[in-house]
């Protein structure tokens, strides 16, 4: 499947499975008349496969060493991209950024194989509204000395993320306009 066909199939999956109409509160605190439930796609076998194939291509083109992002939206995507990368000759580490460090165990903010200073990282998220959650996760990654070279999401709700993430090579796969919303 070429990249255009992958994207068309993924767009159809999002439109069919992830768009929920009716008033919902977003992570940003805003109220919306529809909700994009990204997990309906990223936890669906075909939806996750399509998402991971597209993002793997983007991450490898950017020269990434690792992929990850804020829990819970990035978790399945990062794992799937890493899994697919294991067959590509250039495996990518996956990581998850917690909302807060655990008060037991290793007490880490970032889970997964250790990010090293200089590692090139692609930040992931399923749906982004303002970009605030991803920006917090980026700051945690940067504390370890890794460099965020790209930020990718499945759907951008067009409510400020492009401005918030302007310094992080922000590339949404789809926007609300693509979904017809």
MOMOLIN-V340232 format. One record per residue. RES is the residue in three letters. D_LAST is the distance of its C-alpha to the last C-alpha in Angstrom with 1 decimal. Layout:
res->{RES RES}
d_last->{D_LAST D_LAST}
This chain:
res->{UNK UNK UNK UNK UNK UNK UNK UNK UNK UNK UNK UNK UNK UNK UNK UNK UNK UNK UNK UNK UNK UNK UNK UNK UNK UNK UNK UNK UNK UNK UNK UNK UNK UNK UNK UNK UNK UNK UNK UNK UNK UNK UNK UNK UNK UNK UNK UNK UNK UNK UNK UNK UNK UNK UNK UNK UNK UNK UNK UNK UNK UNK UNK UNK UNK UNK UNK UNK UNK UNK UNK UNK UNK UNK UNK UNK UNK UNK UNK UNK UNK UNK UNK UNK UNK UNK UNK UNK UNK UNK UNK UNK UNK UNK UNK UNK UNK UNK UNK UNK UNK UNK UNK UNK UNK UNK UNK UNK UNK UNK UNK UNK UNK UNK UNK UNK UNK UNK UNK UNK UNK UNK UNK UNK UNK UNK UNK UNK UNK UNK UNK UNK UNK UNK UNK UNK UNK UNK UNK UNK UNK UNK UNK UNK UNK UNK UNK UNK UNK UNK UNK UNK UNK UNK UNK UNK UNK UNK UNK UNK UNK UNK UNK UNK UNK UNK UNK UNK UNK UNK UNK UNK UNK UNK UNK UNK UNK UNK UNK UNK UNK}
d_last->{26.9 26.0 23.2 21.0 21.5 20.9 17.5 16.5 17.9 16.2 12.6 13.6 15.0 12.0 9.9 13.1 14.5 12.5 9.4 11.2 10.4 12.8 14.1 15.0 16.9 15.9 18.8 18.6 19.5 16.5 15.1 11.4 10.1 8.7 10.5 10.5 14.1 15.1 18.6 17.7 17.5 20.0 22.6 22.3 25.0 23.1 19.9 22.2 24.3 21.6 20.3 23.9 24.9 22.3 23.0 26.8 26.8 25.1 27.5 30.5 29.7 29.7 33.0 32.0 34.5 32.2 28.7 27.4 25.6 25.1 25.8 24.1 20.9 23.0 25.9 25.2 23.7 26.7 29.1 27.7 27.7 31.2 32.4 31.3 32.8 36.1 36.5 35.7 38.8 37.0 36.1 33.7 34.4 31.7 31.6 29.9 29.8 30.6 29.4 33.2 36.4 38.2 41.5 43.3 43.7 42.9 40.9 38.4 35.0 34.2 34.9 35.8 38.2 39.2 37.4 40.1 40.4 39.1 36.8 33.7 30.6 27.0 25.0 22.3 19.5 16.9 14.1 14.8 13.9 16.9 19.1 21.9 22.6 22.8 24.9 27.4 27.6 28.3 31.1 32.7 32.7 34.2 36.9 38.2 38.5 35.7 33.6 29.8 29.2 25.5 22.5 19.9 16.9 14.8 11.4 11.4 9.3 10.6 13.0 16.3 17.0 17.7 20.4 21.7 22.1 23.2 26.7 25.6 24.3 20.7 18.8 15.4 15.1 11.3 8.8 5.1 5.7 7.6 5.5 3.8 0.0}
